[in-house]
Structure formats: structure tokens, C-alpha cells
Amino acid sequence: MKNLEIKIQKWQRKLKGSKSTKGQFLRSADFDYKDFIKSPNLKIVYLLNKAELSKYKPYISKDFYEFLEGKAR
């Protein structure tokens, strides 16, 4: 989530002193699984077992699948 925090801070600095801040929002708030798996507060609540997870392998990006497989039982 550090990526998102950095973007918000840059956006806030850009708006500082602006007279038209009402209704402004951050459009480029992008993040993906890589931002979450590095979080020390990550808690996996539900994860398929390895046999079930393998059925979805073609639909999951390689790195993310490997992460999930490493956590699965």
C-alpha cells in the first residue's frame, strides 16, 4: 500500500494552495496484488487448497499464483 500512499501524498502537494479542491479526486490510484503481498499486515482469510487452486492456474498471473501456492495447504 506504500505505492498508493506515495501517490496520495504527491496529489495532496499538487493541490496545496489550489482554490478548486472541492470535488477533486485522485484518478491514478492504481495498485495490484504486489502491493498487498508485501504488506506486513496481510492476513489471508480464505484460500483454496493446492488441488483446487491448481484448477485456476491458467487464469492467475504466474507470480501471484506462486505466492498463493506457497501459502496454500
C-alpha positions as CSV (number, residue, x, y, z in Angstrom):
1,M,0.0,0.0,0.0
2,K,3.1,2.2,0.1
3,N,2.6,2.9,-3.6
4,L,-0.9,4.3,-3.0
5,E,0.3,6.4,0.0
6,I,3.0,8.0,-2.1
7,K,0.6,8.8,-4.9
8,I,-1.8,10.4,-2.4
9,Q,0.9,12.5,-0.9
10,K,2.0,13.8,-4.3
11,W,-1.6,14.6,-5.2
12,Q,-2.1,16.5,-1.9
13,R,1.1,18.5,-2.5
14,K,-0.2,19.3,-6.0
15,L,-3.5,20.6,-4.6
16,K,-1.9,22.6,-1.8
17,G,-2.8,26.2,-2.3
18,S,-5.3,25.4,-5.0
19,K,-8.6,27.2,-4.8
20,S,-10.6,24.5,-6.5
21,T,-10.0,21.5,-4.2
22,K,-13.7,20.7,-3.8
23,G,-14.7,17.7,-5.8
24,Q,-11.0,16.8,-6.6
25,F,-10.0,13.2,-6.6
26,L,-7.1,11.0,-7.4
27,R,-7.7,9.2,-10.7
28,S,-4.4,7.4,-11.0
29,A,-4.7,5.4,-7.8
30,D,-3.5,2.1,-9.2
31,F,-2.3,-0.9,-7.2
32,D,-2.2,-4.6,-7.7
33,Y,-1.5,-7.8,-5.8
34,K,2.2,-7.0,-5.5
35,D,1.3,-4.0,-3.2
36,F,-0.7,-6.3,-0.9
37,I,1.6,-9.3,-0.6
38,K,4.4,-7.1,0.6
39,S,2.3,-5.8,3.4
40,P,3.3,-6.9,6.9
41,N,-0.3,-6.7,7.9
42,L,-1.5,-9.1,5.3
43,K,-4.0,-11.7,6.7
44,I,-5.2,-14.4,4.3
45,V,-8.8,-15.2,5.4
46,Y,-9.7,-17.8,2.8
47,L,-7.5,-19.8,0.4
48,L,-8.3,-22.8,-1.7
49,N,-6.2,-25.9,-1.1
50,K,-3.5,-26.6,-3.7
51,A,-5.5,-29.1,-5.6
52,E,-8.4,-26.7,-6.1
53,L,-6.1,-23.7,-6.6
54,S,-4.4,-25.6,-9.5
55,K,-7.7,-25.5,-11.5
56,Y,-7.4,-21.7,-11.7
57,K,-3.7,-21.6,-12.6
58,P,-4.3,-20.6,-16.3
59,Y,-6.3,-17.6,-15.1
60,I,-3.9,-16.2,-12.5
61,S,-0.7,-14.3,-13.2
62,K,2.4,-16.5,-12.6
63,D,3.9,-14.6,-9.7
64,F,0.6,-14.3,-7.9
65,Y,-0.2,-18.0,-8.4
66,E,3.2,-18.9,-7.0
67,F,2.6,-16.7,-4.0
68,L,-0.8,-18.3,-3.4
69,E,0.5,-21.8,-3.9
70,G,3.2,-21.2,-1.3
71,K,0.5,-20.2,1.2
72,A,-1.9,-23.0,0.4
73,R,-2.1,-26.3,2.2
